[in-house]
Amino acid sequence: MAHIRGFAKITAAKETGDAPLILGNSLVFGNVCGKVLVRGNVLPSRSVENQTQELLVFRGGDSIHKVNESKKKTKSKKQPER
């Protein structure tokens, strides 16, 4: 149901190779680059860019949220026995 129109650009980030995902009834008229999930409208002359590995969720307007995807458990180092 998403629409990308006009002079919109949807591009992968050069640094990471990650491309945007446009969902639902989103309308994109501006530019979206990198690891971005769009759930809203990107208006003309508006850019949403992400050159990092973290996911950005754009919900329209100026609502941008970082999503920390790394849920790796850190193993605690055992102290050497004395």
PDB file of N, CA, C and O in Angstrom:
ATOM      1  N   MET A   1       0.824  -1.205   0.000  1.00  0.00           N
ATOM      2  CA  MET A   1       0.000   0.000   0.000  1.00  0.00           C
ATOM      3  C   MET A   1       0.866   1.266   0.000  1.00  0.00           C
ATOM      4  O   MET A   1       0.341   2.359  -0.208  1.00  0.00           O
ATOM      5  N   ALA A   2       2.177   1.143   0.227  1.00  0.00           N
ATOM      6  CA  ALA A   2       3.057   2.315   0.270  1.00  0.00           C
ATOM      7  C   ALA A   2       3.219   2.898  -1.128  1.00  0.00           C
ATOM      8  O   ALA A   2       3.163   2.178  -2.125  1.00  0.00           O
ATOM      9  N   HIS A   3       3.424   4.230  -1.189  1.00  0.00           N
ATOM     10  CA  HIS A   3       3.626   4.918  -2.460  1.00  0.00           C
ATOM     11  C   HIS A   3       4.876   5.767  -2.386  1.00  0.00           C
ATOM     12  O   HIS A   3       5.093   6.485  -1.410  1.00  0.00           O
ATOM     13  N   ILE A   4       5.695   5.683  -3.416  1.00  0.00           N
ATOM     14  CA  ILE A   4       6.892   6.503  -3.532  1.00  0.00           C
ATOM     15  C   ILE A   4       6.714   7.309  -4.812  1.00  0.00           C
ATOM     16  O   ILE A   4       6.580   6.745  -5.898  1.00  0.00           O
ATOM     17  N   ARG A   5       6.715   8.644  -4.675  1.00  0.00           N
ATOM     18  CA  ARG A   5       6.334   9.479  -5.811  1.00  0.00           C
ATOM     19  C   ARG A   5       7.240  10.688  -5.954  1.00  0.00           C
ATOM     20  O   ARG A   5       8.043  11.004  -5.077  1.00  0.00           O
ATOM     21  N   GLY A   6       7.082  11.353  -7.096  1.00  0.00           N
ATOM     22  CA  GLY A   6       7.791  12.603  -7.351  1.00  0.00           C
ATOM     23  C   GLY A   6       9.286  12.381  -7.516  1.00  0.00           C
ATOM     24  O   GLY A   6       9.721  11.462  -8.210  1.00  0.00           O
ATOM     25  N   PHE A   7      10.052  13.227  -6.875  1.00  0.00           N
ATOM     26  CA  PHE A   7      11.509  13.146  -6.955  1.00  0.00           C
ATOM     27  C   PHE A   7      12.098  12.383  -5.770  1.00  0.00           C
ATOM     28  O   PHE A   7      13.254  12.596  -5.407  1.00  0.00           O
ATOM     29  N   ALA A   8      11.315  11.506  -5.173  1.00  0.00           N
ATOM     30  CA  ALA A   8      11.763  10.731  -4.019  1.00  0.00           C
ATOM     31  C   ALA A   8      12.937   9.838  -4.385  1.00  0.00           C
ATOM     32  O   ALA A   8      13.041   9.358  -5.514  1.00  0.00           O
ATOM     33  N   LYS A   9      13.830   9.620  -3.403  1.00  0.00           N
ATOM     34  CA  LYS A   9      14.954   8.713  -3.585  1.00  0.00           C
ATOM     35  C   LYS A   9      14.998   7.744  -2.416  1.00  0.00           C
ATOM     36  O   LYS A   9      14.977   8.153  -1.255  1.00  0.00           O
ATOM     37  N   ILE A  10      15.059   6.472  -2.729  1.00  0.00           N
ATOM     38  CA  ILE A  10      15.195   5.421  -1.727  1.00  0.00           C
ATOM     39  C   ILE A  10      16.524   4.745  -2.032  1.00  0.00           C
ATOM     40  O   ILE A  10      16.658   4.081  -3.060  1.00  0.00           O
ATOM     41  N   THR A  11      17.510   4.906  -1.149  1.00  0.00           N
ATOM     42  CA  THR A  11      18.847   4.395  -1.439  1.00  0.00           C
ATOM     43  C   THR A  11      19.447   3.665  -0.247  1.00  0.00           C
ATOM     44  O   THR A  11      19.113   3.932   0.907  1.00  0.00           O
ATOM     45  N   ALA A  12      20.341   2.738  -0.558  1.00  0.00           N
ATOM     46  CA  ALA A  12      21.098   2.044   0.478  1.00  0.00           C
ATOM     47  C   ALA A  12      22.225   2.960   0.943  1.00  0.00           C
ATOM     48  O   ALA A  12      22.710   3.796   0.181  1.00  0.00           O
ATOM     49  N   ALA A  13      22.632   2.799   2.187  1.00  0.00           N
ATOM     50  CA  ALA A  13      23.751   3.571   2.722  1.00  0.00           C
ATOM     51  C   ALA A  13      25.050   3.055   2.128  1.00  0.00           C
ATOM     52  O   ALA A  13      25.252   1.844   2.040  1.00  0.00           O
ATOM     53  N   LYS A  14      25.923   3.950   1.723  1.00  0.00           N
ATOM     54  CA  LYS A  14      27.208   3.545   1.149  1.00  0.00           C
ATOM     55  C   LYS A  14      28.066   2.799   2.161  1.00  0.00           C
ATOM     56  O   LYS A  14      28.735   1.825   1.815  1.00  0.00           O
ATOM     57  N   GLU A  15      28.050   3.255   3.416  1.00  0.00           N
ATOM     58  CA  GLU A  15      28.897   2.678   4.444  1.00  0.00           C
ATOM     59  C   GLU A  15      28.465   1.276   4.859  1.00  0.00           C
ATOM     60  O   GLU A  15      29.309   0.421   5.130  1.00  0.00           O
ATOM     61  N   THR A  16      27.152   1.034   4.909  1.00  0.00           N
ATOM     62  CA  THR A  16      26.659  -0.241   5.444  1.00  0.00           C
ATOM     63  C   THR A  16      26.009  -1.134   4.399  1.00  0.00           C
ATOM     64  O   THR A  16      25.953  -2.350   4.576  1.00  0.00           O
ATOM     65  N   GLY A  17      25.517  -0.549   3.315  1.00  0.00           N
ATOM     66  CA  GLY A  17      24.799  -1.320   2.303  1.00  0.00           C
ATOM     67  C   GLY A  17      23.351  -1.597   2.676  1.00  0.00           C
ATOM     68  O   GLY A  17      22.630  -2.254   1.925  1.00  0.00           O
ATOM     69  N   ASP A  18      22.917  -1.095   3.844  1.00  0.00           N
ATOM     70  CA  ASP A  18      21.549  -1.317   4.306  1.00  0.00           C
ATOM     71  C   ASP A  18      20.580  -0.396   3.579  1.00  0.00           C
ATOM     72  O   ASP A  18      20.870   0.782   3.370  1.00  0.00           O
ATOM     73  N   ALA A  19      19.421  -0.940   3.193  1.00  0.00           N
ATOM     74  CA  ALA A  19      18.417  -0.175   2.462  1.00  0.00           C
ATOM     75  C   ALA A  19      17.173   0.026   3.318  1.00  0.00           C
ATOM     76  O   ALA A  19      16.925  -0.758   4.234  1.00  0.00           O
ATOM     77  N   PRO A  20      16.388   1.061   3.037  1.00  0.00           N
ATOM     78  CA  PRO A  20      15.166   1.336   3.790  1.00  0.00           C
ATOM     79  C   PRO A  20      14.065   0.315   3.520  1.00  0.00           C
ATOM     80  O   PRO A  20      14.075  -0.389   2.510  1.00  0.00           O
ATOM     81  N   LEU A  21      13.121   0.257   4.449  1.00  0.00           N
ATOM     82  CA  LEU A  21      11.918  -0.558   4.310  1.00  0.00           C
ATOM     83  C   LEU A  21      10.732   0.379   4.503  1.00  0.00           C
ATOM     84  O   LEU A  21      10.614   1.032   5.540  1.00  0.00           O
ATOM     85  N   ILE A  22       9.853   0.445   3.504  1.00  0.00           N
ATOM     86  CA  ILE A  22       8.695   1.338   3.545  1.00  0.00           C
ATOM     87  C   ILE A  22       7.456   0.465   3.772  1.00  0.00           C
ATOM     88  O   ILE A  22       7.169  -0.421   2.967  1.00  0.00           O
ATOM     89  N   LEU A  23       6.723   0.708   4.862  1.00  0.00           N
ATOM     90  CA  LEU A  23       5.603  -0.159   5.235  1.00  0.00           C
ATOM     91  C   LEU A  23       4.262   0.562   5.242  1.00  0.00           C
ATOM     92  O   LEU A  23       4.193   1.790   5.288  1.00  0.00           O
ATOM     93  N   GLY A  24       3.213  -0.225   5.197  1.00  0.00           N
ATOM     94  CA  GLY A  24       1.847   0.254   5.392  1.00  0.00           C
ATOM     95  C   GLY A  24       1.387   1.254   4.358  1.00  0.00           C
ATOM     96  O   GLY A  24       1.664   1.109   3.167  1.00  0.00           O
ATOM     97  N   ASN A  25       0.682   2.271   4.821  1.00  0.00           N
ATOM     98  CA  ASN A  25       0.131   3.313   3.951  1.00  0.00           C
ATOM     99  C   ASN A  25       1.071   4.507   3.846  1.00  0.00           C
ATOM    100  O   ASN A  25       0.614   5.639   3.684  1.00  0.00           O
ATOM    101  N   SER A  26       2.370   4.273   3.936  1.00  0.00           N
ATOM    102  CA  SER A  26       3.350   5.355   3.897  1.00  0.00           C
ATOM    103  C   SER A  26       3.405   6.015   2.532  1.00  0.00           C
ATOM    104  O   SER A  26       3.209   5.369   1.503  1.00  0.00           O
ATOM    105  N   LEU A  27       3.675   7.314   2.540  1.00  0.00           N
ATOM    106  CA  LEU A  27       3.891   8.078   1.323  1.00  0.00           C
ATOM    107  C   LEU A  27       5.275   8.695   1.411  1.00  0.00           C
ATOM    108  O   LEU A  27       5.591   9.365   2.394  1.00  0.00           O
ATOM    109  N   VAL A  28       6.104   8.478   0.399  1.00  0.00           N
ATOM    110  CA  VAL A  28       7.448   9.045   0.400  1.00  0.00           C
ATOM    111  C   VAL A  28       7.580   9.976  -0.793  1.00  0.00           C
ATOM    112  O   VAL A  28       7.470   9.553  -1.944  1.00  0.00           O
ATOM    113  N   PHE A  29       7.815  11.244  -0.505  1.00  0.00           N
ATOM    114  CA  PHE A  29       8.069  12.248  -1.527  1.00  0.00           C
ATOM    115  C   PHE A  29       9.480  12.801  -1.376  1.00  0.00           C
ATOM    116  O   PHE A  29       9.994  13.445  -2.291  1.00  0.00           O
ATOM    117  N   GLY A  30      10.116  12.555  -0.222  1.00  0.00           N
ATOM    118  CA  GLY A  30      11.467  13.038   0.054  1.00  0.00           C
ATOM    119  C   GLY A  30      12.491  11.946  -0.136  1.00  0.00           C
ATOM    120  O   GLY A  30      12.306  11.055  -0.965  1.00  0.00           O
ATOM    121  N   ASN A  31      13.576  12.007   0.626  1.00  0.00           N
ATOM    122  CA  ASN A  31      14.674  11.049   0.492  1.00  0.00           C
ATOM    123  C   ASN A  31      14.813  10.197   1.743  1.00  0.00           C
ATOM    124  O   ASN A  31      14.729  10.695   2.866  1.00  0.00           O
ATOM    125  N   VAL A  32      15.032   8.888   1.527  1.00  0.00           N
ATOM    126  CA  VAL A  32      15.242   7.960   2.629  1.00  0.00           C
ATOM    127  C   VAL A  32      16.475   7.132   2.291  1.00  0.00           C
ATOM    128  O   VAL A  32      16.570   6.566   1.202  1.00  0.00           O
ATOM    129  N   CYS A  33      17.418   7.064   3.227  1.00  0.00           N
ATOM    130  CA  CYS A  33      18.678   6.385   2.961  1.00  0.00           C
ATOM    131  C   CYS A  33      19.108   5.569   4.177  1.00  0.00           C
ATOM    132  O   CYS A  33      19.037   6.049   5.308  1.00  0.00           O
ATOM    133  N   GLY A  34      19.549   4.348   3.946  1.00  0.00           N
ATOM    134  CA  GLY A  34      20.115   3.514   5.010  1.00  0.00           C
ATOM    135  C   GLY A  34      19.102   2.623   5.689  1.00  0.00           C
ATOM    136  O   GLY A  34      18.025   2.355   5.157  1.00  0.00           O
ATOM    137  N   LYS A  35      19.464   2.173   6.863  1.00  0.00           N
ATOM    138  CA  LYS A  35      18.656   1.225   7.640  1.00  0.00           C
ATOM    139  C   LYS A  35      17.548   1.991   8.367  1.00  0.00           C
ATOM    140  O   LYS A  35      17.659   2.320   9.548  1.00  0.00           O
ATOM    141  N   VAL A  36      16.470   2.265   7.613  1.00  0.00           N
ATOM    142  CA  VAL A  36      15.353   3.056   8.124  1.00  0.00           C
ATOM    143  C   VAL A  36      14.058   2.303   7.834  1.00  0.00           C
ATOM    144  O   VAL A  36      13.853   1.818   6.721  1.00  0.00           O
ATOM    145  N   LEU A  37      13.199   2.206   8.824  1.00  0.00           N
ATOM    146  CA  LEU A  37      11.875   1.641   8.642  1.00  0.00           C
ATOM    147  C   LEU A  37      10.898   2.813   8.645  1.00  0.00           C
ATOM    148  O   LEU A  37      10.804   3.531   9.640  1.00  0.00           O
ATOM    149  N   VAL A  38      10.174   3.015   7.553  1.00  0.00           N
ATOM    150  CA  VAL A  38       9.257   4.152   7.427  1.00  0.00           C
ATOM    151  C   VAL A  38       7.832   3.668   7.632  1.00  0.00           C
ATOM    152  O   VAL A  38       7.372   2.748   6.956  1.00  0.00           O
ATOM    153  N   ARG A  39       7.132   4.306   8.584  1.00  0.00           N
ATOM    154  CA  ARG A  39       5.711   4.070   8.828  1.00  0.00           C
ATOM    155  C   ARG A  39       5.038   5.417   8.941  1.00  0.00           C
ATOM    156  O   ARG A  39       4.566   5.804  10.010  1.00  0.00           O
ATOM    157  N   GLY A  40       4.999   6.119   7.844  1.00  0.00           N
ATOM    158  CA  GLY A  40       4.419   7.459   7.853  1.00  0.00           C
ATOM    159  C   GLY A  40       4.760   8.164   6.562  1.00  0.00           C
ATOM    160  O   GLY A  40       5.100   7.523   5.568  1.00  0.00           O
ATOM    161  N   ASN A  41       4.672   9.480   6.572  1.00  0.00           N
ATOM    162  CA  ASN A  41       4.898  10.246   5.360  1.00  0.00           C
ATOM    163  C   ASN A  41       6.223  10.996   5.425  1.00  0.00           C
ATOM    164  O   ASN A  41       6.513  11.686   6.402  1.00  0.00           O
ATOM    165  N   VAL A  42       7.014  10.853   4.381  1.00  0.00           N
ATOM    166  CA  VAL A  42       8.239  11.631   4.229  1.00  0.00           C
ATOM    167  C   VAL A  42       7.914  12.671   3.160  1.00  0.00           C
ATOM    168  O   VAL A  42       7.787  12.336   1.982  1.00  0.00           O
ATOM    169  N   LEU A  43       7.783  13.902   3.563  1.00  0.00           N
ATOM    170  CA  LEU A  43       7.317  14.959   2.682  1.00  0.00           C
ATOM    171  C   LEU A  43       8.431  15.466   1.764  1.00  0.00           C
ATOM    172  O   LEU A  43       9.607  15.204   2.016  1.00  0.00           O
ATOM    173  N   PRO A  44       8.069  16.191   0.699  1.00  0.00           N
ATOM    174  CA  PRO A  44       9.091  16.745  -0.196  1.00  0.00           C
ATOM    175  C   PRO A  44      10.086  17.612   0.573  1.00  0.00           C
ATOM    176  O   PRO A  44       9.733  18.256   1.561  1.00  0.00           O
ATOM    177  N   SER A  45      11.305  17.618   0.115  1.00  0.00           N
ATOM    178  CA  SER A  45      12.435  18.349   0.712  1.00  0.00           C
ATOM    179  C   SER A  45      12.778  17.858   2.120  1.00  0.00           C
ATOM    180  O   SER A  45      13.481  18.560   2.847  1.00  0.00           O
ATOM    181  N   ARG A  46      12.317  16.705   2.518  1.00  0.00           N
ATOM    182  CA  ARG A  46      12.643  16.095   3.815  1.00  0.00           C
ATOM    183  C   ARG A  46      13.547  14.895   3.564  1.00  0.00           C
ATOM    184  O   ARG A  46      13.287  14.107   2.655  1.00  0.00           O
ATOM    185  N   SER A  47      14.602  14.746   4.355  1.00  0.00           N
ATOM    186  CA  SER A  47      15.503  13.596   4.231  1.00  0.00           C
ATOM    187  C   SER A  47      15.580  12.853   5.549  1.00  0.00           C
ATOM    188  O   SER A  47      15.675  13.458   6.616  1.00  0.00           O
ATOM    189  N   VAL A  48      15.539  11.541   5.461  1.00  0.00           N
ATOM    190  CA  VAL A  48      15.748  10.679   6.615  1.00  0.00           C
ATOM    191  C   VAL A  48      16.921   9.790   6.242  1.00  0.00           C
ATOM    192  O   VAL A  48      16.790   8.906   5.395  1.00  0.00           O
ATOM    193  N   GLU A  49      18.074  10.020   6.875  1.00  0.00           N
ATOM    194  CA  GLU A  49      19.285   9.278   6.529  1.00  0.00           C
ATOM    195  C   GLU A  49      19.854   8.578   7.741  1.00  0.00           C
ATOM    196  O   GLU A  49      19.852   9.116   8.848  1.00  0.00           O
ATOM    197  N   ASN A  50      20.337   7.378   7.518  1.00  0.00           N
ATOM    198  CA  ASN A  50      20.976   6.604   8.573  1.00  0.00           C
ATOM    199  C   ASN A  50      22.213   5.934   7.984  1.00  0.00           C
ATOM    200  O   ASN A  50      22.095   5.051   7.135  1.00  0.00           O
ATOM    201  N   GLN A  51      23.374   6.339   8.422  1.00  0.00           N
ATOM    202  CA  GLN A  51      24.629   5.766   7.936  1.00  0.00           C
ATOM    203  C   GLN A  51      25.221   4.798   8.962  1.00  0.00           C
ATOM    204  O   GLN A  51      26.399   4.451   8.880  1.00  0.00           O
ATOM    205  N   THR A  52      24.400   4.359   9.938  1.00  0.00           N
ATOM    206  CA  THR A  52      24.879   3.455  10.981  1.00  0.00           C
ATOM    207  C   THR A  52      24.244   2.078  10.827  1.00  0.00           C
ATOM    208  O   THR A  52      23.391   1.879   9.961  1.00  0.00           O
ATOM    209  N   GLN A  53      24.656   1.129  11.663  1.00  0.00           N
ATOM    210  CA  GLN A  53      24.089  -0.216  11.677  1.00  0.00           C
ATOM    211  C   GLN A  53      22.802  -0.284  12.496  1.00  0.00           C
ATOM    212  O   GLN A  53      22.065  -1.266  12.403  1.00  0.00           O
ATOM    213  N   GLU A  54      22.518   0.754  13.304  1.00  0.00           N
ATOM    214  CA  GLU A  54      21.308   0.754  14.128  1.00  0.00           C
ATOM    215  C   GLU A  54      20.084   1.060  13.268  1.00  0.00           C
ATOM    216  O   GLU A  54      20.166   1.835  12.315  1.00  0.00           O
ATOM    217  N   LEU A  55      18.972   0.460  13.603  1.00  0.00           N
ATOM    218  CA  LEU A  55      17.723   0.691  12.877  1.00  0.00           C
ATOM    219  C   LEU A  55      17.082   1.983  13.357  1.00  0.00           C
ATOM    220  O   LEU A  55      16.945   2.201  14.561  1.00  0.00           O
ATOM    221  N   LEU A  56      16.689   2.837  12.423  1.00  0.00           N
ATOM    222  CA  LEU A  56      15.907   4.029  12.751  1.00  0.00           C
ATOM    223  C   LEU A  56      14.481   3.785  12.286  1.00  0.00           C
ATOM    224  O   LEU A  56      14.261   3.312  11.171  1.00  0.00           O
ATOM    225  N   VAL A  57      13.519   4.105  13.131  1.00  0.00           N
ATOM    226  CA  VAL A  57      12.103   3.967  12.778  1.00  0.00           C
ATOM    227  C   VAL A  57      11.540   5.369  12.622  1.00  0.00           C
ATOM    228  O   VAL A  57      11.534   6.157  13.568  1.00  0.00           O
ATOM    229  N   PHE A  58      11.066   5.674  11.412  1.00  0.00           N
ATOM    230  CA  PHE A  58      10.493   6.976  11.115  1.00  0.00           C
ATOM    231  C   PHE A  58       8.986   6.806  11.032  1.00  0.00           C
ATOM    232  O   PHE A  58       8.484   6.043  10.206  1.00  0.00           O
ATOM    233  N   ARG A  59       8.261   7.521  11.894  1.00  0.00           N
ATOM    234  CA  ARG A  59       6.807   7.359  11.960  1.00  0.00           C
ATOM    235  C   ARG A  59       6.053   8.553  11.413  1.00  0.00           C
ATOM    236  O   ARG A  59       4.855   8.692  11.661  1.00  0.00           O
ATOM    237  N   GLY A  60       6.723   9.408  10.680  1.00  0.00           N
ATOM    238  CA  GLY A  60       6.067  10.586  10.111  1.00  0.00           C
ATOM    239  C   GLY A  60       6.387  11.827  10.911  1.00  0.00           C
ATOM    240  O   GLY A  60       6.742  11.739  12.087  1.00  0.00           O
ATOM    241  N   GLY A  61       6.266  12.974  10.288  1.00  0.00           N
ATOM    242  CA  GLY A  61       6.621  14.213  10.974  1.00  0.00           C
ATOM    243  C   GLY A  61       8.088  14.181  11.341  1.00  0.00           C
ATOM    244  O   GLY A  61       8.932  13.862  10.504  1.00  0.00           O
ATOM    245  N   ASP A  62       8.399  14.507  12.576  1.00  0.00           N
ATOM    246  CA  ASP A  62       9.783  14.490  13.035  1.00  0.00           C
ATOM    247  C   ASP A  62      10.032  13.349  14.008  1.00  0.00           C
ATOM    248  O   ASP A  62      10.988  13.392  14.782  1.00  0.00           O
ATOM    249  N   SER A  63       9.192  12.344  13.977  1.00  0.00           N
ATOM    250  CA  SER A  63       9.277  11.237  14.928  1.00  0.00           C
ATOM    251  C   SER A  63      10.255  10.175  14.431  1.00  0.00           C
ATOM    252  O   SER A  63       9.908   9.345  13.591  1.00  0.00           O
ATOM    253  N   ILE A  64      11.478  10.210  14.958  1.00  0.00           N
ATOM    254  CA  ILE A  64      12.486   9.226  14.585  1.00  0.00           C
ATOM    255  C   ILE A  64      12.967   8.551  15.860  1.00  0.00           C
ATOM    256  O   ILE A  64      13.329   9.222  16.826  1.00  0.00           O
ATOM    257  N   HIS A  65      12.971   7.237  15.860  1.00  0.00           N
ATOM    258  CA  HIS A  65      13.376   6.476  17.040  1.00  0.00           C
ATOM    259  C   HIS A  65      14.479   5.505  16.678  1.00  0.00           C
ATOM    260  O   HIS A  65      14.386   4.800  15.673  1.00  0.00           O
ATOM    261  N   LYS A  66      15.524   5.464  17.490  1.00  0.00           N
ATOM    262  CA  LYS A  66      16.563   4.460  17.303  1.00  0.00           C
ATOM    263  C   LYS A  66      16.104   3.177  17.970  1.00  0.00           C
ATOM    264  O   LYS A  66      15.515   3.196  19.051  1.00  0.00           O
ATOM    265  N   VAL A  67      16.378   2.073  17.315  1.00  0.00           N
ATOM    266  CA  VAL A  67      16.040   0.771  17.881  1.00  0.00           C
ATOM    267  C   VAL A  67      17.337   0.009  18.042  1.00  0.00           C
ATOM    268  O   VAL A  67      18.035  -0.252  17.062  1.00  0.00           O
ATOM    269  N   ASN A  68      17.662  -0.348  19.269  1.00  0.00           N
ATOM    270  CA  ASN A  68      18.892  -1.090  19.531  1.00  0.00           C
ATOM    271  C   ASN A  68      18.629  -2.555  19.247  1.00  0.00           C
ATOM    272  O   ASN A  68      17.887  -3.216  19.973  1.00  0.00           O
ATOM    273  N   GLU A  69      19.240  -3.055  18.189  1.00  0.00           N
ATOM    274  CA  GLU A  69      19.004  -4.441  17.785  1.00  0.00           C
ATOM    275  C   GLU A  69      19.974  -5.411  18.436  1.00  0.00           C
ATOM    276  O   GLU A  69      19.755  -6.622  18.392  1.00  0.00           O
ATOM    277  N   SER A  70      21.031  -4.908  19.033  1.00  0.00           N
ATOM    278  CA  SER A  70      22.015  -5.819  19.608  1.00  0.00           C
ATOM    279  C   SER A  70      21.546  -6.261  20.984  1.00  0.00           C
ATOM    280  O   SER A  70      21.591  -5.498  21.949  1.00  0.00           O
ATOM    281  N   LYS A  71      21.106  -7.482  21.055  1.00  0.00           N
ATOM    282  CA  LYS A  71      20.649  -8.041  22.332  1.00  0.00           C
ATOM    283  C   LYS A  71      21.592  -9.158  22.762  1.00  0.00           C
ATOM    284  O   LYS A  71      21.191 -10.147  23.376  1.00  0.00           O
ATOM    285  N   LYS A  72      22.854  -8.962  22.417  1.00  0.00           N
ATOM    286  CA  LYS A  72      23.852  -9.966  22.775  1.00  0.00           C
ATOM    287  C   LYS A  72      24.094  -9.912  24.270  1.00  0.00           C
ATOM    288  O   LYS A  72      24.252  -8.837  24.849  1.00  0.00           O
ATOM    289  N   LYS A  73      24.120 -11.051  24.871  1.00  0.00           N
ATOM    290  CA  LYS A  73      24.400 -11.115  26.296  1.00  0.00           C
ATOM    291  C   LYS A  73      25.907 -11.075  26.483  1.00  0.00           C
ATOM    292  O   LYS A  73      26.647 -11.803  25.821  1.00  0.00           O
ATOM    293  N   THR A  74      26.342 -10.235  27.374  1.00  0.00           N
ATOM    294  CA  THR A  74      27.759 -10.119  27.653  1.00  0.00           C
ATOM    295  C   THR A  74      28.119 -11.107  28.748  1.00  0.00           C
ATOM    296  O   THR A  74      27.551 -11.091  29.840  1.00  0.00           O
ATOM    297  N   LYS A  75      29.069 -11.958  28.432  1.00  0.00           N
ATOM    298  CA  LYS A  75      29.513 -12.921  29.433  1.00  0.00           C
ATOM    299  C   LYS A  75      30.446 -12.223  30.401  1.00  0.00           C
ATOM    300  O   LYS A  75      31.367 -11.513  29.997  1.00  0.00           O
ATOM    301  N   SER A  76      30.198 -12.431  31.679  1.00  0.00           N
ATOM    302  CA  SER A  76      31.086 -11.824  32.664  1.00  0.00           C
ATOM    303  C   SER A  76      32.331 -12.685  32.791  1.00  0.00           C
ATOM    304  O   SER A  76      32.267 -13.914  32.827  1.00  0.00           O
ATOM    305  N   LYS A  77      33.452 -12.009  32.857  1.00  0.00           N
ATOM    306  CA  LYS A  77      34.724 -12.718  32.975  1.00  0.00           C
ATOM    307  C   LYS A  77      34.894 -13.203  34.394  1.00  0.00           C
ATOM    308  O   LYS A  77      34.652 -12.468  35.351  1.00  0.00           O
ATOM    309  N   LYS A  78      35.307 -14.439  34.521  1.00  0.00           N
ATOM    310  CA  LYS A  78      35.557 -14.993  35.840  1.00  0.00           C
ATOM    311  C   LYS A  78      36.887 -14.480  36.342  1.00  0.00           C
ATOM    312  O   LYS A  78      37.860 -14.381  35.594  1.00  0.00           O
ATOM    313  N   GLN A  79      36.911 -14.159  37.609  1.00  0.00           N
ATOM    314  CA  GLN A  79      38.150 -13.734  38.224  1.00  0.00           C
ATOM    315  C   GLN A  79      39.024 -14.953  38.468  1.00  0.00           C
ATOM    316  O   GLN A  79      38.526 -15.984  38.918  1.00  0.00           O
ATOM    317  N   PRO A  80      40.301 -14.859  38.184  1.00  0.00           N
ATOM    318  CA  PRO A  80      41.187 -16.000  38.422  1.00  0.00           C
ATOM    319  C   PRO A  80      41.216 -16.351  39.912  1.00  0.00           C
ATOM    320  O   PRO A  80      41.218 -15.477  40.779  1.00  0.00           O
ATOM    321  N   GLU A  81      41.239 -17.651  40.175  1.00  0.00           N
ATOM    322  CA  GLU A  81      41.301 -18.085  41.574  1.00  0.00           C
ATOM    323  C   GLU A  81      42.687 -17.851  42.100  1.00  0.00           C
ATOM    324  O   GLU A  81      43.669 -18.023  41.378  1.00  0.00           O
ATOM    325  N   ARG A  82      42.781 -17.453  43.374  1.00  0.00           N
ATOM    326  CA  ARG A  82      44.074 -17.168  43.998  1.00  0.00           C
ATOM    327  C   ARG A  82      44.391 -18.158  45.072  1.00  0.00           C
ATOM    328  O   ARG A  82      45.444 -18.068  45.704  1.00  0.00           O
TER     329      ARG A  82
END
